[in-house]
Amino acid sequence: MNLKRFSFSRFMAIVKKEMLQIRRDPPSLVIAIMMPLFMLLLFGYAVNTDVGHISTAVWDQDKSQQSRQLIQELVNTTYYDINWNVNSYKELQDLMDQGKIRAGLVIPPDYSHSLDQKQTAKVQMLIDGSEPNAARTALSNAQLVIQYKDLVIQQSFLEKQGGLGINQPIELLPRVLYNPNMESLIFNIPALIGLIMQNVIAILTAFSLVREKERGTMEQLVVTPIRPLELIIGKLLPYVGIGIFSFSIVLATGVYWFGVPVKGSVLLLIGLSLLFLTTTLAIGMLISTISKTQLQAMQISFAFILPSVLLSGFIFPRETMPVVIQWIGGVIPLTYFLEILRGIFLKGIGLEYLWKETLILSIFAIFICTVAILKFRKKIE
């Protein structure tokens, strides 16, 4: 580069012109400046790999001082929150199917009697293996508590009677449900299906409509006899087909290539996936109505996608997040679709357990579709 030909005045003119262009595009400027700070504050609280306060149910059939001491030992670790007291295995199973608990402790009616007779007392821990990280934490800490209790009981025998009682006063019988081997692959594949559907369809829809505006072809369509609703449905219908085809491919790959079986109803899975697909299309259309350029559409899409990855429970358990962050994650449709996917894939449960997530997802679909269509009609009329 010949520096002698470099004109500082021309250089400053270009700088001023670019600054003027940036000032004329406030949305992009706000995204560029404020979004990194917002993301850091949001994800700084949300990204937490430490699992604690695991929702737990207890079936205490002994109801003795010794059994209450064991329960208290679990609570003292801060890893377990005893939120439910049940009276049967069915209640435990129902709570776990609904996702209300991650662990269940079963204390037999002869627990204290066995300890008094210097016999091994057996307790059972049921663990929800659909989330491997939480399952490993629940299992390992329960084992540590039992080992500690064994040492305390042995010490008590030694002090009172001058000799050891039995080698293992308490035996933990763990049972991991849904994902016995606690494989991360089985946990991740169903969630990846939902995430891929959301990202691909939302971005394709948003870019398609914005591209029409940039090319000026949207105005050409508006002056034709076609009605706004016909235009909207006509523009979105091909993406419905793409979404169904894409879902079929990733579902087949997950099942036959990665070996993750669908334990529940495939028809229910397809039906609820179509509901989520409708919501995703509406999100893409909504992004397109508030974007002037494809660059803005891309920025807004990524501003939506990143929180949906981290706050929906895709990677990190939502229970470990602060309540405010959980509320924010609660307005992301993917949060509820992940519960549906993992419930059908891993637990094999039906609509009787997933009705709440289905209802919330339906409300999202109706609301976002209505807002997107009204804003889009206003743009083209």
N, C-alpha and C positions, 0 to 999 in steps of 0.2 A: 504494500500500500504506500502510495506517495503522500507523505505527510504534508508536503508543501501545498498540495491541492486541497487539503482538508480545510473546510471553512467552518469556523466555530458558529457563525451566525446561521448557516444552513443546518448545522447539527442541532442547534437550539430550537430552530423552527420545527424540525422533525420531533424533538422531544415534546415541545408545546402541543403539536398536533396530536401526538399519541396520548398525552395527558388529557387533552380535550375529549378524545374518543373514549377514554376510560371514564371520564366524568359523565359522558352521555349514556353510559351503561352501568347505572347504579347497582343492579342485581349482581352482576359479575364482581364488582368492586366489594360489595358486602360479603359475598361468598369467599373471596380471596383473603379478606382481612379478618372477618369475624369467625368464619367456619373453623379454622385451625384451633382457635382459642376455645370455641364451643366444644369441639371434638375432644380436646385434651381434658377439659373439665368433666365432660360426660363420661368418657371412657376411663379416666383416672379412677373414678369411683366404681364403674361397672366391671372393669377387667380385674377379676379376683379369682385366682385359681385355688385359694384356700377354701376348703369345704368345712362348714361348721353349722351348728344348730340344725341338725338333720331332724326333720319331722318324724316322730316315732310314736307308735302305739304300743301299749303294754296289756297283755292278758295275764294278770296275776291271779293264778288259781290257788295260791297258798295263803296270800294275804297275812303274812307273818312279819315279825320284826326283821328277820333275816332277808326276806324277799324285798321289803321296803328299803333296806340298806343297799341291796344290790342295785335297785332302781336309782337310788340317790347317787351311787357311785357313777353310774352312767351320766346322770345329769351334771355332776360336778366336773366332768371332763369338758363341758360346754359344747361337745360335739352332738349331743342329743337333746332335743326338746320333746318332752312327753306331752303331746297334744291330745292324745286319745287314750281312753281306757275302755277295753272291749271285753266281751264275754264269750267269744267264739272265734274259731279260725275263719268262718265265713265273713265276719265283720272285718277281720284283719285283711282278708283277701279283697274285699270290696273297697276298703280304703286305699289299698295299694293299686288296685285297678283304676281308681279315680285319680290317682296321683296325689292324694292328700298326705300320704306318708311315704317315706323312703325306707323305713326299717320297722320291724315289729318284734318285740321281745315276748316270748312265751315262757312263763314260770310254772312248772307242774305243781299239782296239789301236795306232793310229798317232798317238796324242796327242803323245808326246814327239818322235817323228820329224818331225811337222808343225812343231813349234816350232823344232826344230834346223834345218829347211830353210826357215825364215822363211815358212811357210805357215800359214793360219788353222786352228787346231785346234778342232774342234767337239765340245762336250760337251752332253749332254741332261739335263734335269731333269724328272722326272715328278712331278706334284703332285696330291695328293688334293683336288679342288675341292669335295667335299661339305661342307666347313666353310670358308666363304669367308674368314673372318678369318685363320685359320691359313694358308690357301692364299696369300693376298696377302702375308703376312709371309714365307713360304717363298720366294715368287717374287722379291719386292723385294730381300731380303737376298742371294739367290743372284746377282742382277744386280749388286748393289754389290760383291760379292766378285770377280766376273769383271772388272768395270771396274777394280778395284784391281790385280788380277793383270795386266791389260793395261798399266797404267801402269808397274808394276814391270818387266815384260818389255821395254817400250819404253825405259825408263831403262837397263836392262842392255845393250841393243843400242847405245844412245848412248855408254855408257862404254867398251864393249869395242871397238866398230868405228867410233866417231866419226860415226855416222849412224843414222837410224831404220830399223827393219826393215820391218814391215808395219803398216798402220793398225789392224788388229784381230787381235792374236795369238790370242785365244780368243773363240769365239762360243758363246753359250749358246742352246740350242734348247729352250725350255720347252714342256711339254705338260701341260695341265691336264685331268685325268680326271673323269668323272662330272658335273661342272658347269663346262663350259669357260669360261663367261662369269663364273663366280664370283658368281652372283646370290644374294642373301640370301633372296629369296622361296622359291627352290627348296629351300634349307636349312631354312627356318622352317616351311613348311606341313606337312610330314610330322610334325614335332615337335609342332605345334599340335594335330594330330589326336589324338595320344596324351595330351597334357595336358588337352584338353577332355573326352575320355572319362573320364579319371581323376577330374577335379574334379566333373563333373556327377553321375556315377554314385555316387561315394563319398558326396557330400553328400546326395543324394536318399535313399540307403539309410539313412544314419545318422539323418537327420531323421525318416524315416517310422517307424522302430522306436521312437525316443525319444518321438515324438508319441503313439504308442499307450500308452506307459507314463504319460505326463502326463495323458492323458484317462481313464486307468483301464480302457481297453478290453482291454488285454493280460491283466489278471486275469480278465476275463470269458471270454476265449478259452481261458485255462488250465483253467477248470473244465468246459469242454465235453469231449466224448469225443475230440476231435482230439489226435493224438500230437504231441510236440514237434518231431520231424523233419518231419512233414507241415506243421506251422505254419511252420517255418523256410523250407522250400522254397516253400510257398505264398506267403509274404510276399516272397520274393526273385525268384520267377519273372517277375512283371510288369516288374521292373527289368532283367532280362535282355533282355526284348523292347524296352524303352526304350533300353537300351544299343546293341542291334543296329541299331535304327532311327536313333538318333543317329549311330552310326558310319557308316551308309550315307549319311546326309545330308552329313556333313562330308567324307567321302571323295569323293563326287560333286562337291561344291563345290570341293574342292582340285584335282581333276583337270580339270573342265570349265570352272570359272569362273576359277581362277587359272592354269590351264594347266600344272600340275605332273604329268607323266605317271608312271605306275607302270611302271618298267622291268622289274620282276621278276614273279613269279607272284601274281596277284590272289587265287587260292584259298589260297595259303600265307599271304598277308597277312590274309585273313579268319579263317583258322584260328588264327593266333597272336594276332590281336586278340581272339578269343573267350577265349583263355587269359588274356590280360591283363584282360579284362572280369571273368572269374571272380575274379581276384586283387583287383580294385578293389571288387567287391561284398563280398568278405570283409573288406576294410579298413573299408568303411562299416559292416558289421555289428559289427566289433570296436569301432569308435568308439561305436556305440550301446550296447554292453554296459557300457562304462566311463563313460558319461555319464548323469547323472540328469535333466538338463533339455536343452531344445533350445539354450539359450545355451551350455552346456558342450560340446554336440556341435559347435556352430559354432566355438567357440574351439579345440577339439582338431583340427577339420578344417582350419582355417587354419594351425594349428601344423604340420600335416602337409603341406599344399599348398605353402607358401612354400619350405621346404627342397627339396621335390621339383622346384620350378621352377629354383632356383639351383644345386643340387648334382648334378642328373642329367645335365648336359651340354646342357640345353635352350638356354641362352644362352651360358654360358662353357665353354670346353674344359676337360675334367676333368684333362687332362695338366698344366695350369698350376696346379692346386690342390695344397696340401701333401698328403702321403701320408695323414695322419690324416683329412683332409677327404674324400679319395677313398674311404677305407674307409667313412665315414659315408654318402657317396653310393652306395656299393655295396650298402647294405641298403634302397635305395629301388627298388621294382619298375620305376618309370618309366625308370630309368637303362638297363635292358636292353631295354625296349620301344622306346626311342628308337633304339637301335642297330639293332633289327630293322626299324623303320619306314624309317630312312634307308638301310639296306642294301638293302631291297627297292625302295624308291622310286628312289633315286639310282644305286645300283650295279647293281641287277638281279641280286643274288646270291641263292642258294637256301639250303636247310637245311644243306648241306654246309659253309657258312661261318658260319651262324647257330646251329649246334647248341648251342654253349656258352651263348649268351644264352637260347635256348629252354629248355635244361635248368635253368638258374638260375631262370627265370621259373616253370617248372613246380614247382620245389621251394618257391618263395615261395607259389604258389597252394595247394599241398597243406598247407603249414605254417599259413598264415594262416587258411585255411578251417577246418582242424581246431581251432585255438585259438578262433576266433570261434564255431564251432558248440558246442564244449564249454562256453564261458563263457555263451553264450546259453541253452543247455539248463539250465545251473545256475540261471540267473535265473528261468526260467519253471516249473521243476519244483518 
